[in-house]
Amino acid sequence: MARKNRDDFPSRDVEAEPVICPLCERAIPDDQIEDHHLVPRSKGGKIKVPLHRICHSHLHAAFTDAQLAKKFSTISAILDDPSIQKFVGWVKTKPPGFDDEAKERGRRR
């Protein structure tokens, strides 16, 4: 029986490639990855892309499920929308771990 060569196994020191958000093109921290269905599941969608939590929330705040299914079912179609372009221009200036907590701070109990 032949011995297994240590070089055949990936090194534990090698870091995994960062996941890049297709909207803002920033690296997504592990605790902020959310899967976005390009066509909402309620409309029969199965294809998912990873997005920042803030980018994902903004998409669903900007568009209804029907709009996402009919007009915004690709990343390029989403990026063509002027309101998304404005948001992406703003969020690109933020660090990768940025999460807008303004909604939480302004809420009264």
Buried (B, 14 or more C-beta within 10 A) or exposed (E): EEEEEEEEEEEEEEEEEEBBBBBBEBBBBEEBBBEBBBBBEEEEBEEEBBBBBBBBBBBEEBBEBEEBBEEBBEBEBBEEBEEBEEBBEEBEEBEBEBEBEEEEEEEEE
